[in-house]
Amino acid sequence: MNLRKNFLAHTVACAIAGIAVAAHSQEQTKRLAPVIVTADPFGANENAMILAPAKVLSGNELRNKLGSSLGDTLGSELGVNASGFSTGSSRPIIRGLEGPRVKILQNGMSTGDLSAISNDHAVGSGMMSATQIEILRGPAALLYGSGAIGGLVNIVNGRIPTALEPRATGEAELRYSTVDQGTGLSFSADRSAGNIGLHVDGNVMNAGDYRIPGSSAVDSSAANNDTGRLGFSRNRENNIAVGGSLIQDWGHIGASLSQLGKVYGIHGRDELSKIDLAQTRFDVDSLIKSPFAGFDGLRVKLGQTDYRHTELEGGTDPHVRFSNKAFESRWELSHLPIAGWRGKFGLQTEQSTVQALNLEGDNPTVPRTRSQSTAGFIVEERDFGDLRINVGGRFESVSRSPLANTKRSFNLGSYSAGALWAFMPGYGIGATASVAQRAPTAEELYSGGAHHPTETYDIGDANLKKETSKNIDLSLQKTTQALRWKANVFQNKVKNFVYGSLSDAVLGVADGMEFDRTFSQANATLRGAEAELSYNYYDPGWFGRLFADTSRGTLDNLGNLPLQPTTRTGLSFGYQDSQWRSSLSVLHASAHNRIASSSISEETTTPAYTRVDASINYVQRYGTTDVTWFLLARNLLNEEIRLSTSLLKDYVPQPGRNLMIGLRTRF
């Protein structure tokens, strides 16, 4: 077995290296321009954001890493793991924190979905329509809400144009994957008509049950134990959006309308179910340049979302229907430098009505609850010679008003301060300290019913207190020339950390569920470190990346936090020029042995695995049109991969060997 794996890995490496060497004679490309982080209050590029560590995926790098979910797409980034619940609903986990502690945005606004309250719920934004995905931590996260204790992910799709395109521009892509016989088609186009910018995009994706190495369940006597293919892992998605803007010298004002539909399976321990999701979203974005004396920009954003999904027990029987109707507004003023300080401040409001009704007449999983929040925020930055100082604050009032329970109100205060010392050109050492507070969600407070995909009977606690997180982050980084590196260490101490404690109490079993999940609180501590070394990612020629990350979370006096990431190391290298890009990557995840005593779902350890991926891209140019042919390979060694962060790790392995072939065109 090891001989076969070694031979296959050697063959793939030699093939890719051969293609790279053959491509060396091609015309050289120009240096890539820095990618601007749209969610950063200062519009910095990712290499200038040591105070708010960032990673930006865009262009071919994003398309090559694109998965069927946000977690799958970002799961190999530094400090980021995937929840791995299903191909349709995997969310990112940042430094061991997930769910309501990681804010998911679309174009700087909340996605308006319910993915934060349970692992089986999908993110309400189509991955194939994304043009850029940003990962942020630190002071910048204060702008976007109390749900960003762990960090935030911003999905950018440019549906509201901000610049006029004199001719039609756009992109289209077609791909096919072997592991699930999946097909995907996406497109986007922009054009101007006078001072009006127009946009349209859409995608269709259809994937069947995916192949797995061996059996699905660790315990061969499990009720749902598949071999060869994982039943109920199908995933279908369709997404369409239109947008338009009036763009003039003073700024712009525009709007977009989008519709997302998604149906995906959940292969549980004993339950087989599907989720049928639909979301309609309407957004407004406006920017007025130099609105008042002393200010260089006023930005107003409005977002309205109508979200719902139905959980189908056995794939056909409607059991619980979740819904969320939300409206959000953001008002931001950026000012000209005052005594050297630059920054912005603003106001954010949000109203939502969440409910999860049991269609069989039992208790609602989550009663109808209306939530309101109003927040003011400010972020400022100033340079003192080689020293850069960054400070920020957010003050927020949140209320949860259930239909038949105790109303709760929370006053939240979050603030941060950071400093960066550029002790040599291109080198910097920095530190940030932050305090962030979060109000418990409606599910954590008021749940009281069955939830089939997670096989739990959820029990909330209306007396939960607000969470308070105190974080320290130290960074050392080199950001210039071909060889670059960065290293971070962090500690996050959370008071009144909310977690779901599982038991096999009679109440849950009587309702047909495996476990009761009771939301409780305890103090928690998360510590970790990250390091990354990269070579020549921005110029033609050979490039490479070496990284490692580790974290550990514990509940004070209660043992380990459940579903925590394991230690990982990774290596990737390849070659790129004006026509070819090829790469080979190896990711090794150590065994996870730190079992959470408070969670029956984590009664087993998670074995180590090594994942090998490869990619080849070839670009043909026809005037102003580029056509890229690509071949992507994931899990080349057909490893049995189980994620320590997945609630279903003992019953749902990750997909086996997968080859993806396709083409995309930019015009």
N, C-alpha and C positions, 0 to 999 in steps of 0.2 A: 504493500500500500504506500509506504513512504517512498519507495523507488519510483512508483508511478507518479506520485505528486512531484517529486524532485525533477523527474524527466519533463513533465508537463510545464512546470515553472521555468526550467531552463530553456525549453523550446520556445515558449512565449517571449521570454526576455531576449533571446537571440533574434527572433523574428522582428520584434519591435526595434531593436538596435540596428538591424540591417536596413530596415526602412528609413530610420533616422539618418544613418550614414549616407544612404543613397540620395536622401533629400538635401544633403548639405550643400549641394551645388546650386540650389534654387536661389532666387532673388531674395535678399535680406529685407526684413520688415523694419519699419520705423519703431522707435521706442513707444510703448503704449502709454497713453495719457493716464494720469491718476484718476481713479474712480471716486466721484464725489458721493458722500454719505448724505442722502436727503433728509434722514431723521436727525442728523446732528444739528444743534442750534446754530453753529457757526459755519455750516456748509463746508467742513474740512474734508480732506481725502483720508482714506483709512490709515495711511502711514503717519498722519499727523495727529492721531487720536489716542495718545497714550493715556490721557486722563479718562477716556471712555473707550476701553479696548473694543475694537471693531473688526469685523470681517465682512467683506462685501463679495458676493458672488454675482458675476455678470458675464455676458458674452459667451464664448465657447466653454469656459470653465463651468458656468451655471448649466448650460445645456447638457454637458457631459455628466454632471452630477445629478441631474434632474430625476426625481423619483415620483412615485404615485402619491406621496404625501410629503408634508413639510418636514417631518421627522426623518424620513428616508433620505431626503435631499441634503439635510444638514448634519446627519448623524456622524460624519467623519471629520467635522471641523474641530478646531482646537477648543476644548472645554465644553463641547456640545455632544450629547448623545440622543438617541431616539427612544421613545416609549415603546415602540414595536408592538402595539396592541393588534393592529391589522394593517393590511396594505392600504386601506382607505383612511385610517384614523391615527396614524403615528404622529405624535407631536415632539418638538425639540425639548430636551432637558438640558438646562444650562447650569453647570457647576453643582449638580445634584438636586436642583430645584426645578419643579415642573408645575403644570396645571395653572392655578390662578396666580402663581408667583412669576410666571413668564408671560409677558404681554405680547400678543400677536396683533400686528397692525397691517393694514393695507393702505398704501399711500399716506401713511402718517395718521390714519384713523382706525379705530377699533373695528375688527372684522365683524362684530355683532353676532357671532355664533355662540355655541355653548360648549366648545371644545375644552375650555378651561375647567369645567366642573366634572368631567369624567373621561377616562382614557379611551372609551369606545366612541367618542364624538369627534367628528372630523372638523378640521379647520375650514371655515367658510370662504376659501379663496382658491381658485384653480391654479395649480402649479404650472401648467403648460403655458399660461398667459403671462407669467412673471418675466420681466426683463432684468430685474436686479433684486437680490435679497440681502438685507443688511442685518447684522447681529451686533447689538450694542449692550454695554453694561456701564455702570457708573453714573456720573452726574446727568448725562443726557437723558437717561431713563426717567428722571423726575418730571420731564415735560409731559409724560404720557400716562400717568396714573399710578395709583397705589398697587396695581397688579404687576408692577415691574420690579419687585424686590430682587428677583433673580436676574433680570435683564429683559430685553425685548428683541423681537424679530419683526422687521418691516419688509413687507412684500410690495415691490414697486411694479406697476404695470402701465403707467403713463396713460390712463384712460381719459384724463382731462388734459388736452394739449396746452402747453405753455409757450410754444414757439411755432411760428408759421413755416410750413414745408412748401416750397414753391412747386414741387412736383411730388407725385405719389411715392411714398417710401413705405417699407414694411418688411415683413418676414413671414415665411411659412415653413412648416416642418412636418415631415411624415416619418414615423418610426414603427418598428415591429420588434417584439421581444419574444424569445423562444420559451422562456420558463413558464409563461402563462398564455402563450399564443395571443399576446396583447397587441393591439393596434392603437396608434395615437396620431391625431391630425390637429395642428394648431396653426393659426394665422393672425396677423395684425397688420393694419394699414393706417397711414396718416396722410392727409392732404389738406391744403388750405384753399379757401374760396374767398378771395379778398382778405379781409381781416378776421375771417372765421377759420379756426383750426378744427378739423374733423378727425375722428378716430373710430375704428371698429376693430374688435378682436373676438376670437372664439376658439374653442377647442372641443374635440370629441375624443374620448378614450374608452376602450372596451377591453378588459382583461379577464381571462378565465381563471379557474383554480390553478394555483402555481405548483410546480414540482418541488418535492422535498427529498433530501437524501435520507433514507431509512424511514422510520415511523414518526408520526407526529407527537405521540405521547411518550414521556420518559417511562411511565408505568404502562407496561403492555396490557394490563387488565382494564385500562381506562375505558369509559363508555364510548368516547369518540376518539378512536385511534386509527388514523388513516396511514396508508403506505403508498408511496409514489407521488400522489398529489394531495394537497391539503383541501379538503372539502370546505365549502363556505368561505373561500378566500377570493371570490370574484369581486371585481371592482369596475364600475362604470361611471363615467362622468361626462357631462356636457355643460358648456359655459359660453355665453354670448354677451357682449357688451358694446355699447355705442356711447360716444362722448363728443362734446363740442365746446369751443371757447371763443369768446371775443377777445382778440389780442391786439393791443395798441401800445403806444409809447408809455402810457401811464401804468400799464400792467395788464392783467387779464381777469376775466370772470368766465367760468365754464361749469358744466355739469356732465354727469355720466349716469347711465342706467345699465344695470347688469342683472343677469339671471343665471343662477348656478343650480344644477341638478346632479345628484350623486346617489348611487345605490351600491352598497358594499356589504360583504359578509363578515360575520364574527364567528370564528370557530372556538367555542369556549370549552371549559372543562367538561361540562355535562350538557350545556345548552348550545344549540345551533340557531343563529339568528341573522337577520339582515337589518340594515338601516337604510331607509328611504328618505333622502334629505332634499329640501328645496329652499332656496334663498333668493329673495329679490332685494336689490340694493340700489339706493339713489344717493349720489354724492354731488356736492357743490364745492368748488374751490375758487377763491378769488385772491388776487394780490394787487395792492395799490402801492406803487413806488412813491417814496417821499411824500407821505400823506400829510404830515405836519412838520413844522420846523423842529429840527433836532432828531427826526426819525427817518429811517430809510426804507421802511416797509411795514405795511399792515396786511396781515393775511387772515382771512376768514374761511373756515371750512365747516361744512354741514354734512351730516351723514344720517340716512334713515335706512334701517334694515328690518325686513320681515323674514324671520328665520323659523323653520320648523323641520322636525324629522320624526318619523314613526319607526318604532322598533318592532320588527316582525318576528315573533317567536316561531322557530322552525322555518323561517323564511317566508311564511304566508299569513300567519295569524297576528293581526295588529294587537299589540299589548300595551305599550306606553307611547304617548305622543308628547314630545317636547316642543316648546315654542318660545320664541323671544322676539318681542317687538321693541326696537331700540331707536333712540334719536340722540345724536351727539353733536355738539358744536365746539369749535375751537377758535379763539380770537388771540392772535399773536402780534405784538408790536416789537420790532427790532429797532434799536436806537443807534444813532451815531455815537462815536466814542465820547465818553464823558470822563475827563481826567484820566484818559487812557483805558478806561473800562469799556468793553463792547459786550453786547448780549441782547437778550430779549425777555419779555415778560408777557403774561397773558392770562386768559380765563378759559376754563373748560367746563362744560356742563354735559350731563348724561342722564337720560331717563330710559328705563327698560322695564318690561313686564315679562317675567319668566314663569313658566308653569310646566309640569310634567304630569299629565293626567293618565290614570290607569283606565284603559278602554274596556276592561273587564269588570268595572264597577268597584274594584278594591280601593284602598286608600291611595291618594295621589302620591307619586314618588316625590315630587316637589310641589307644594301648593302654590296657587297663583300668588306671586309676590311682585310688588312694584318697588323698584329701586330708583333712587335719585341721588345724584352727586353734583356738587359744585366745587370747583377748585381754582385757586390762583397759583401761579408758578413764576419763577424767575431764575435765569441762569446768566452768570456774568463771568468774563474772563479778562485778564490783563497780563501783559508782559512787563517784567522788571529786569531788563537786561536779558540774561540767559535763563531767568526764572519765570515760569508761567504759572499763574494762579487761576484756579477755577472754583467758583462757588455757586451753589444753587439751593433753592428751597421750593417746597410745595406744601400748601395748606388746603385741606379738603374736608368737606362735610358730606357724609354718606348716610342715607337712611334706607332701611329694608322694611317694607310694609306688607306683611302677608294678609291673605284674605281672612284667615281665622287663626291668628296667633299673635304673639307679642311683637309690636313694632320695636325695632332697634335703630338707634342713631349712634354714629361714630364720628368723632372729630380726629382727623389724622394730620400729623405733621411729619414731613420728610425733608431732610436737608443733607448737603454734602459739601466737602471741601477737598481740593486736591492741589498738588504742586508738582511741576515738572522742571527739573534742572538739566539743561543741555550742557553738560560738563565738557563735551568736545563736539565739534561739528559732526552731526549725524548720530550722536549718541545721547541718550537721555535716561535719567533715573527719576522715577515718580512715585507718588503715594497718594491714595485717596482714602478718605474716611467718610462714611455715610450712615445715616439713620433713616430707615424707611418704615412706614406703617401701612398695614393692610387691614381692611374690614373683612370679616368672614363673608363668604358668598351665601346666597339664598339656600343653596343645597346643603352647605355645612350647618346652617342654622335650623332649617325647617324640614329637611327630608323626613319621610315617614312611610316608605312604600318599597315595593319590589323593583329591582333593576336587572332585567334578564341578561343582557350582554355581559355584565360583570358578575352575574350570578350572586348578587348580594341583596339583602334587605337593608336599605339605608335608613339610618336613624340620626337625625340632626340634634343639635343642642342649641336652643334659643338663647342660652346664657353665655355663649362663647364670647371671649374678649378679643380685642383687636390684636393683631400680631405686630411686634416691633422688632425690626432687624437692624443689627449693628454690624457693619462690614468694614474691614480694613483690607486694602489691596496694595501690594508693592510691586513695582514694575521696573524692569531694566531692558533697554531696547536699542537696537541699531537699525536705522531706517534708510540708509543711503548706500549706494554702490551695489554691485552684483550680489555680494554676500550680506545677508541680513539675518537678524535673529531677535528674539524677544523671550522674556521669561517673566512669569507672574507667580506670586504666592498670595493666598487670600485666606481670610477667616471671616465667617459669618455666624454671629450668635443671634438666635431668634428667640425672643420671649413669647410665650403663648403660641407656639407653633401648632397649627391645626393638622391633624392626621386622622386617617380612618383606621380604627382598631377592629380587627376581624375576630369573630368567634363563631362557633357552631351552635349558637343558642337555639332553643326550641322554637322561638318566634320565627326565625328565618326558615328553618326546616319546614315548619307548618305551612308556610306560604310557597313552598316549592323551591326555595333558594338554598344554596349551599351554606352561606354564611350571613350572619348579621354584620353590618359595617357601621360602627358607632363613631361619630366624629367627636374627637377628644382633643385636649391641649396639653402640651408639656414644653419645657424649654429645650431647644435644639442647638447643636453646634455643627457647622460644616467647615471643613478645612481642605485645602488642596493646593496643587501647584501645576503649572503649565509651562512648556518650553517648546520653541519652534525655531528651526534653522532652515533658511531657504537660500537658494542660489539662482540668480538670473531669471526670476519669474517675469521680468518686464522686457527682456531683450531677446532677439533671436539667438539660437544656439542651444546648447545643453542646459537643462534646468533640473533642480532637485529640491526636495523638502524632507526634513526629518523632524518629527514631533513626538511629544509624550505628554500625557495629562493624567492626573490622578486626583481623587477627592474622596472624602469619607464624611458621612453624616451620622450623628448620634443623637438620641433623645436622652437628656440628662437623667441618670439613674434608671433608664428603661432600655438601655442597649442601643443597637444600631437602628438607624432609619431604614424603612423598607425601600426596596426597588432603587438602590443606589448604583451609580456607574462603577465599573471596575477600572483598574489601571490599564492604560492603552499606550502602545508605541506604534509609530507608523513611519514608513519610508516610501517616497515616490520619486521617480526621475523620468526624464524623457528629453525630447528634442522638438524644437519649433522653428519654423521660418515662415515665409510669406505664403506657402502652400501646404506644408505638412505640419501636423502636431501629433506626436505619439507619446504615450506615457505608460508606465507600469507602476502599480502601487501595492504595498503590502501593509496590512493593518493587523496587529496582534493584540488581542484582549486577554488579559490574565483571568484566571479562575476567580470567581466571586464566592468567598467563604464567610463573609460577615453577615450572617443571617439575622434578620430582625425578629426579636423575640415577641414583639407586639403584633406580628402579622402572620397568621396561619398560611397565607398565600405564599410565603417565602420559607417554607419548611425544608427546602432542598437547596444545595449549592448550585452554582452555575459553572459549567466547565469552560475552560479556555478555548479560544478558537483563533485561527489565522485566516484572514480573508485577502485574496489576491484579485485585483482588478486591473484592467488594461483598456486602452483606447487608442484609436487611430482616426485622425481627421485629415481629409484632403480637400483643398479649396480650388475650384475652377472659377475664373473670372471672365465675364462676358460684358464688356463695357462697364456700366455702373451696377451690374448684377453679380453677386457672388453665389455660387452653388457649393455647398459643403457636403461631402459624402462622409459618413461616420460609421464606425464599427466599435461598439462598446462591449466589454466583457466584465461581468460581475460574478464574484465568488467562483473563480476559475477552477479551484480545486474541489468544488462541490462539497465544501465543509458543512457539517451540521452546526448551525449557528443559533445559539439561544442567548437572548439579551437579558442581563441581570436587571435591567430597568423595566422589563415587560411583566405585567400582571399575569400573563398567560404563558410565561416562558417554558413551563413544563409540558405544555400542550400545543404550542404554536411555534415551531422552528421557523427561522427566516428562509426565504426562497433559496433553492439550490442554484446550480450553475445557470447563468443567463447570458445569452448573446443578444445584443440589440443592434439592429442595422437600420439606417435611415438616411435621409437627406434633408437639408434645409436651405432655403434661398433667402438672401437679403437683397432688397432692391431699393 
